[in-house]
Amino acid sequence: MNDAFKKDALSKVPAVTLVFWIIKIAATTLGETGGDTVTMTLNWGYFAGTALFLGLLFVLVVAQILANKFHPFLYWATIVASTTFGTTMADFADRSLGIGYAGGSTLLFACLAAVLGLWYWSQGTISVNTVSTPKVEAFYWAAITFSQTLGTALGDWTADDTGLGYDGGALVFAAGLAALVALFFMTNISRVFLFWAAFILTRPLGATVGDFLDKPVSDGGLALSRPIATLVIGVFIIACIIILPQRAGLHPGRLEAAP
């Protein structure tokens, strides 16, 4: 296989396998505990925390775009940065701006829909297997960031405003993911749609699990140390990247376009 074929055949994001979803859920949980560590435990506040993680996310996205192939550690570092930014940004929108969880979720859903719509209008697809050029990568990371932020707002909304609590919210989103898995194996519904639906739902699942770990017992949590929980989850992610095999996704120019 020559270099030109390889460049065309491989995307710069990982193949969507069970390993991908295991690390994704862990990364979303880390985003919640890590974001709360900076904004609450270290008392940076939502605005400063959002600015910090936005800067980190920008640097990593640029590095990801400049990379000439899929690098597992770089990719997942960028995902973690997007989840921590999503946590602090959602908290800033929900609380500091005073628009509440419902308002924040509605605004973020509109932003995500706009990004996906522009991506589809520009490329004719929003399949993650097409992420192999700077333009498509820009759409991809914008959609990833908005989906992470939306997921945080949805998780907080479900846990706090509906009365389900963190454990109840986690069960709701886990059930939603189970339904998507059933649709994947039992129907011919668009795999691209199922991917983005699952990607969004894993974020509030991670957010509610993260909150369940570090929130006070009086609020329905386990009151674990945020820094320690963040460290443990981070070590788990690193171990998964090292031990569990990952490969770049195959470009739909060579195989069928399904994430």
Secondary structure, DSSP 8 states (H G I E B T S, - for coil): --HHHHHHHEEEEE--SHHHHHHHHHHHHHHHHHHHIIIIIS--HHHHHHHHHHHHHHHHHHHHHH-SS--HHHHHHHHHHHHHHHHHHHHIIIIIS--HHHHHHHHHHHHHHHHHHHHHHHHS---GGG--SHHHHHHHHHHHHHHHHHHHHHHHIIIIISS-HHHHHHHHHHHHHHHHHHHHHH----HHHHHHHHHHHHHHHHHHHHHHHHS-GGGTS----HHHHHHHHHHHHHHHHHHS---EEE-TTTS-S--
